[in-house]
Structures are given as structure tokens and as C-alpha cells.
Amino acid sequence: MAKKTKADKIWAYKIRHPQATAHEIAKATKSSYNYVYKLMSKIGTPQEALEDYVYGMTKHGMPKTDSNADLNPVGVSRANILDTAKAYVTKDRAADHGDMEDNFSTIGQYWSVHLGVKVDATDVAVMMTLLKAARIKSNPKHPDNWVDACGYMACGGEIVGKG
């Protein structure tokens, strides 16, 4: 995996904290204010930054969406949430983390021992989605929770589809 550049760290921080000021981003990423300010002026609005970030994450890119369409209360379109979740769950992560279904099964086995009840891979997908739902309850404006919840549901649907 390639090492993240300072610009990558700034991008990622800005996506997770769209209301953050250049000073806050500089402090959090241990960057100079001038560098962050210059980079932020290139990035644009949080909506545009998220679209560019998601576009860059996918293998071949995806078409840009109308930034004024379908905006939800956190300022991110539902299409971008789903596109980001798709980018996360379709990216080949098996080399780093192993097979998704095997991981969910292993997690289910650990949870089964701990809880004393049978927990399978689909239960893991649902429980992880519920974890994200709990996080949404405490911080509904954090886009990662919405994206991750979609991703866990998609993984669960694939596991059920194979069975």
C-alpha cells in the first residue's frame, strides 16, 4: 500500500470534517496553515471535494453527479454516499485484509463464543450496520457512518446471495 502524502491526509481530514477551518486542518494534519489554505482553495466545497475524492478512488472513475441534486441534511448526495460505499466494498482489499466472507465468518465465530449463541456472517453484516446506526444516532452529520452502513449491508446481501 502506498504511503499517504500530506495532501492525502488533508483531503481525508476535510472529507471527514467538512466544516473544519484551514487552521483546524493544519493542526490536525501537522501541516502549515499556508499549505492547507492553498490546497483547500484547489479542492473547493466539501461536496466537490467528496465527489473528486470518490472519483479518484475508483479504478476507472465514475461520472460526476449534479452537485445540486438530491442533497441530504449533511450536504452529501445519496448517490455519492452509495458510490463511495461501492468504491469501498468493491476495491480489492483481500490482499490486505483477507476474503470478506471469511472475515465475517471468523468474526461470527468469535462473537458466538462470547455471546453463547450462533452468529453467522450475515448476522455480522447486520450487527456492523447497527453499530453504524448507533454512531449515526450520536453523530448524524459524520458521512463515514452512512457510507459504512451501506457497505456492510451490501456485503451482507452478497453473502446471502452466495448461500
N, C-alpha and C positions, 0 to 999 in steps of 0.2 A: 504494500500500500504506500502510495506516495506521501511524503511529508507535507503537511498543510503549510501553506505560505501564510504570512502575516495578513495578506489581503483576504485569503480564505477564512481565516479566523474572524476577521472583521465582518465579512459577509455573513458568516454563520451567526455571529452575535446579533447583527442587525435584523436578520430574519427572525430570530427567537425573541428579540426585543425591539419591535418596530418603532416604539415611541422613544427609544433611547437617544440621548443627545450625543453629539460628537465627543464631548468631554467624557461622558459616561462610557462610551465605547472605547475611547483611548485608554481610560483607566482599566477597564475590564480586560482588554486585549494587550495591555502593556505596550501600547503604540503611542507615537507622538500625536498630539491634537492636530497638527497641520497635515500629517499623512492621512489621518482618518477623515478630516474635513475634505481634503482633496478627493479621496476615494468616494466619500458619500455624495459629493457633487456629481460624480460619474454614475453612481448607482441609481439615483432618482428616488422615487417614492417607495415605501415598503411594498406596495402592490407590484410595482415594476421590478423591484429587486427580487421578490419571490418568484415572479414569472421567469426572470432571467436565470435565477439560481436553479429552478426546476428544469428549465430548458437545457441548461448546461449539464445537469446530472444524468439525463437520459442518453442512451447510446447514440441515437440519431437526432435527438432533439424532438420537440413537439411543437405544433403550431401555437403561436401566441393566442391568448384569448382576449376578448374585448375587456379591457380593464374596468369598464364601467358596468359590465353585465353581472347580474347575479351576485352582488356583493352581500356578504353576511355581516353581522354586527362587528366582527373583528377585522373587517376590511380586507378579507381574502375571499376570492370567489370559490364556490363549491367545486367548480371544475379544477381549479388549482390545487385544492385540498386532495381531490381524488387523483389528479395527475401526479402529485408529489407522493402520495401513498403508493401509487402504481410504480413509480420510479424506485421507491424503497424496496418493495416486495418482489420486483422482477429483476432487480440488479443481482448479478451472480455474487452472492455473499457466502456460498457454500465453502469456498476455499478458505475463508477466514473463520467462519462460524459453524461449518458442517451443514448437513441437509436439514432444512426447516422442519420437515415432518419428523425426522429422527429426534431433533432437539425438543419439539413439542411433546413427543412420546416420553423422552427422558425426564422432562420437567413433570409430566403427568405421573410418572412412576415415583419421583421424589415426593410430590405432593400427596400421592396415595399413601405412602408410608407415614408421612407426617400427619395426615388427616384421618387415616384409618378407613378411608373409602376409596373406591375405584375412581381414578381421574384419568381420562384418556386425552389424546392430542386435541380433539375438538373442544373438550372442556377447557383445556389450557387456552385455546384461542378466545373462548368466551370470557374466561376469567381475566385474561390480559386486557380484553376490551373493557370489562367492568372496572379494572384498575384505572384505565384511561378515563372512563366515565367519572370515577371518583375524583380524579385530578381535575377534570373539566369543572366539576362542581366547585372546587376551591379556586380555580383559576380559568374561567371560561375564555379569556382572551389569548391564551397561550396556544398558538396554532399547532405546535407539535402534538399535543394531546388529541386533537381532532384527526390529524393525519395518521398518527399511530393507531388510533381506534379503527379507522378504515382499513389500515393494513392488516391488523390482527383478524378482522372479520373476513377479509379476502383470503388470508392464509387458512382460516378455519373452513371456509367454503371449498377451497381446493382440496383440503384433507378429506372432507366428507365426499367430495366428488370422486376421489380415488377409491373410496371404500365400497 
